[in-house]
Amino acid sequence: MSKYLLSALPLFLLSALPVFAQGGGPPPVNKVNAERMRQQEMSRREYDLRNFGNESSAPKDKRQVEALMAQTEEDFNRILSLHNEIARALTSKDDLNYQFVSDATAEINKRASRVQHSLALGLSDEEAREIEKSKDEPIKDSLIKLCNQIRSFVTNPSIENPNTINVEQMKKARRDLESLIQLSANIKKDADKLRH
């Protein structure tokens, strides 16, 4: 799964490029793929409409866009790596290392928040409040839920295959990402309490 995602991530980032670029920029490399060009143009228009009057937050040149794409790819890879480390810790016969849990969930939270901002996948404050609040449950159960949220986000068809952007799938990706941000913050707090 992660190998497929890693190969799909550059495509996702490339299709997201027009979302971050203001103005014309260089023409797409593949002029033959009309569907991809149409998707890119729709993404650019949607971004322009959503951010009308707020152009200062958009990357200004190709180097900034490339740096943003590289950072986003690094964040995705690290979130997947931490997901795998948490899954191994959960299946181990050893007791959970709460310092590891605290550090890992803090990093997931930081990187997922940056992905959310970089790819403009944020929810409105009202939508964010509607995300199911985590219940008081054992930390292992919360970690399993976090791993499931990460998996749900990274395997979302709109994330895995950016050429299949679907309004409902994008809405689900936004909710999954917000949920894993909130959940990772809550798990970190719980792990910090259990460390002492």
Secondary structure, DSSP 8 states (H G I E B T S, - for coil): -HHHHHHHHHHHHHHHHHHH--S--S--S-TT-HHHHHHHHHHHHHHHHHTTT-GGGS--SHHHHHHHHHHHHHHHHHHHHHHHHHHHHHHSSS---HHHHHHHHHHHHHHHHHHHHHTT----HHHHHHS----S--HHHHHHHHHHHHHHHHT-HHHH-GGG--HHHHHHHHHHHHHHHHHHHHHHHHHHHHH-
